[in-house]
Amino acid sequence: MKEKVICGIQQVGIGVSNVIEAWKWYYDQFGYDIKIVDNEGVAERMLPYTGGKPQPRRAIMAFNIRGGGGFEIWQPKGRALNYPAVPVQLGDLGILMAKIKTPDIAKAYATFKERQLNLLSSPSTSPFGRRQFFMKDPYDNLFQVEEDDYVFVNKKRITGGANGVVLGVSDMDKSVDFYGKLLDYDKIVFDQTDTFADLRCISGGDRRLRRVVLERSKPIEGPLCRIMGTSHIELIQSVESTGKKIYEGRLWGDPGFIHLCFDVRNMDAIGAQAERLGHPFVCDSGKDFDMGDANGHFTYVEDPDGTLIEFVETFKVPISKKLGLAINLSNKDDHKPLGIFKALQFAKVKRENIR
């Protein structure tokens, strides 16, 4: 059996009530103008998380060409959406916020302030040494904008893509073990229990928290790794009391951060290790699954708190339907990055064509 390869964070899933409205906002504010997937259909393979029956939906996967993880913007259709009964707060369990790359924190902050966005804090330095500020989108989702100079293409953009996520956990040691062993985020760069001044702008941020930041000891690798770039995972555990599960009593696809997705190679090796670690696949598309013009194999596991982690082994990436451009990844080196992926610029969508 070939060895597993975790290429990077492919995307963060975001459930929304209006996929076009939401994409326009992420397009305008975070530069998500590269469309890879736009698929309307029925989610048939997530039955344990969709009320036991297939659910219609439209999903758009978009990237920022500067580099970083994408967003899979997901709108359920044909049913009423179930919003959290109370706003998400630190100490809750699940994906608390997404991180966004910026090469210049002061410029990003000034730009977003001029646009009158919902900024929760001024720029500050995190306890682990990154310049940052916090904000919300119009849908009450939290974002941590972090200074990070990674670039794939287009150095002039004020933001890149996703730089990772902040996850709420109930047992820090179990979660560190899970993300270190299965996802290769095995390097602890920060581990402290305290009340944190930089988090007081967020609900629950005045609590005593254990905060751990994980990075990969390996360099990024795999055909798509350069567009996704580097990333890190921040885990937060409330010392005082365990909060609610963010998706308790709600369906996958309901508003909020629905999953964290990793681009991978050699799904069989990942499945075998997941079984050994006690986190077997809970959903499996089978090989050769089509989503619009893209093709691949997706699976899901649950982290120790039930947060959904997706794996996608990508076989075909559409670049331009108009030009008939697509990249076949099935015969590519599992470790070597593809230089040709700057062709993704051909997948850029004009804002007026978002519909």
Secondary structure as UniProt FT lines:
FT   STRAND          5..15
FT   HELIX           19..30
FT   STRAND          34..43
FT   HELIX           47..49
FT   TURN            50..52
FT   STRAND          55..63
FT   TURN            65..66
FT   STRAND          69..76
FT   TURN            90..91
FT   STRAND          93..102
FT   HELIX           105..114
FT   TURN            115..116
FT   STRAND          118..119
FT   STRAND          124..125
FT   TURN            127..128
FT   STRAND          131..136
FT   TURN            138..139
FT   STRAND          142..147
FT   TURN            155..156
FT   STRAND          162..168
FT   HELIX           172..181
FT   STRAND          187..194
FT   HELIX           197..199
FT   TURN            200..201
FT   TURN            203..206
FT   STRAND          209..215
FT   TURN            223..224
FT   HELIX           225..228
FT   STRAND          232..238
FT   TURN            246..249
FT   TURN            252..253
FT   STRAND          256..265
FT   HELIX           267..276
FT   TURN            277..278
FT   STRAND          283..284
FT   STRAND          289..291
FT   TURN            292..293
FT   STRAND          294..302
FT   TURN            304..305
FT   STRAND          308..320
FT   TURN            321..324
FT   STRAND          325..328
FT   TURN            330..331
FT   HELIX           339..347
FT   HELIX           351..353
//
